[in-house]
Amino acid sequence: MKNTISRLMRSLTKNEDGATAIEYGLIAGLVAIIIITGLTLLGTDLSNMFQQVANSL
């Protein structure tokens, strides 16, 4: 039983799949925040531009 627990603990310390998944999740979250911020700023500028065009017509 002790040997089995030892092997399990060694395999868990060598397994880095969870850490990699968390890192990819953080990167994806940061990219999403950047995209949302960019689209929000661009959307405001586009809205203002279309409003100016509508006013000039």
GUGUPA-59766 format. One line per field, with one value per residue: residue in three letters; chain; z, y, x of N, C-alpha, C in turn. Coordinates in pm, whole numbers, always signed. Layout:
BEGIN
rest [ALA  ...]
kette [A  ...]
nc3 [Z  ...]
nc2 [Y  ...]
nc1 [X  ...]
cac3 [Z  ...]
cac2 [Y  ...]
cac1 [X  ...]
cc3 [Z  ...]
cc2 [Y  ...]
cc1 [X  ...]
//
This chain:
BEGIN
rest [MET  LYS  ASN  THR  ILE  SER  ARG  LEU  MET  ARG  SER  LEU  THR  LYS  ASN  GLU  ASP  GLY  ALA  THR  ALA  ILE  GLU  TYR  GLY  LEU  ILE  ALA  GLY  LEU  VAL  ALA  ILE  ILE  ILE  ILE  THR  GLY  LEU  THR  LEU  LEU  GLY  THR  ASP  LEU  SER  ASN  MET  PHE  GLN  GLN  VAL  ALA  ASN  SER  LEU]
kette [A  A  A  A  A  A  A  A  A  A  A  A  A  A  A  A  A  A  A  A  A  A  A  A  A  A  A  A  A  A  A  A  A  A  A  A  A  A  A  A  A  A  A  A  A  A  A  A  A  A  A  A  A  A  A  A  A]
nc3 [+0  +83  -107  -340  -292  -285  -552  -681  -580  -685  -959  -975  -911  -1125  -1336  -1543  -1683  -1588  -1499  -1741  -1875  -1717  -1763  -2039  -2025  -1883  -2067  -2281  -2158  -2118  -2384  -2469  -2312  -2418  -2684  -2645  -2528  -2736  -2940  -2819  -2801  -3075  -3167  -3052  -3186  -3450  -3429  -3373  -3614  -3804  -3706  -3759  -4039  -4085  -3980  -4160  -4391]
nc2 [-119  +126  +154  +184  +429  +589  +568  +689  +951  +1031  +1022  +1219  +1449  +1467  +1507  +1757  +1848  +1973  +2222  +2330  +2349  +2539  +2759  +2800  +2864  +3107  +3266  +3264  +3398  +3654  +3732  +3740  +3954  +4164  +4166  +4225  +4478  +4621  +4598  +4732  +4995  +5045  +5010  +5228  +5440  +5381  +5409  +5682  +5783  +5694  +5834  +6097  +6088  +6040  +6274  +6462  +6401]
nc1 [+83  +190  +388  +238  +112  +336  +425  +209  +220  +468  +410  +217  +362  +531  +362  +262  +48  -186  -93  -9  -252  -381  -216  -258  -528  -518  -378  -561  -771  -658  -615  -880  -977  -826  -920  -1193  -1174  -1050  -1247  -1456  -1359  -1317  -1575  -1708  -1581  -1658  -1933  -1953  -1850  -2042  -2259  -2181  -2179  -2450  -2558  -2454  -2585]
cac3 [+0  +91  -236  -436  -263  -328  -698  -716  -548  -784  -1090  -967  -912  -1259  -1431  -1553  -1775  -1524  -1500  -1879  -1905  -1648  -1834  -2163  -1987  -1851  -2193  -2355  -2089  -2147  -2524  -2476  -2256  -2516  -2798  -2603  -2511  -2870  -3010  -2753  -2846  -3217  -3183  -3020  -3296  -3566  -3400  -3392  -3756  -3870  -3663  -3836  -4176  -4083  -3959  -4279  -4494]
cac2 [+0  +242  +162  +236  +572  +653  +579  +786  +1085  +1063  +1049  +1348  +1558  +1474  +1542  +1902  +1879  +2067  +2354  +2378  +2386  +2665  +2864  +2828  +2932  +3246  +3334  +3282  +3502  +3783  +3763  +3778  +4088  +4258  +4174  +4295  +4619  +4678  +4609  +4836  +5124  +5056  +5025  +5367  +5524  +5356  +5468  +5827  +5810  +5678  +5944  +6215  +6070  +6057  +6416  +6538  +6371]
cac1 [+0  +279  +457  +141  +95  +462  +424  +106  +272  +572  +348  +148  +459  +590  +258  +248  -62  -277  -30  -13  -391  -408  -143  -331  -651  -485  -345  -686  -846  -596  -644  -1022  -991  -770  -1011  -1315  -1140  -1030  -1374  -1535  -1306  -1343  -1720  -1742  -1534  -1743  -2064  -1938  -1832  -2172  -2344  -2140  -2227  -2595  -2586  -2420  -2685]
cc3 [+0  -42  -343  -417  -307  -479  -744  -693  -648  -920  -1089  -970  -1048  -1363  -1430  -1647  -1716  -1527  -1641  -1917  -1840  -1719  -1964  -2133  -1954  -1976  -2273  -2290  -2119  -2291  -2539  -2422  -2354  -2635  -2761  -2588  -2646  -2946  -2949  -2799  -2993  -3243  -3153  -3132  -3421  -3548  -3421  -3539  -3830  -3830  -3737  -3980  -4182  -4065  -4085  -4394  -4463]
cc2 [+125  +263  +221  +386  +649  +673  +683  +928  +1125  +1095  +1183  +1464  +1573  +1521  +1694  +1942  +1981  +2208  +2413  +2423  +2519  +2781  +2901  +2900  +3079  +3327  +3362  +3392  +3641  +3826  +3808  +3919  +4193  +4275  +4252  +4444  +4687  +4696  +4716  +4974  +5147  +5078  +5166  +5460  +5506  +5418  +5619  +5863  +5798  +5788  +6072  +6207  +6093  +6204  +6499  +6512  +6447]
cc1 [+87  +351  +364  +121  +219  +464  +322  +156  +381  +511  +275  +245  +525  +490  +237  +134  -158  -222  -33  -153  -426  -339  -214  -462  -627  -454  -472  -771  -791  -623  -789  -1043  -938  -863  -1137  -1288  -1122  -1159  -1463  -1489  -1335  -1491  -1765  -1700  -1621  -1881  -2060  -1925  -1965  -2268  -2310  -2188  -2377  -2632  -2557  -2517  -2811]
//
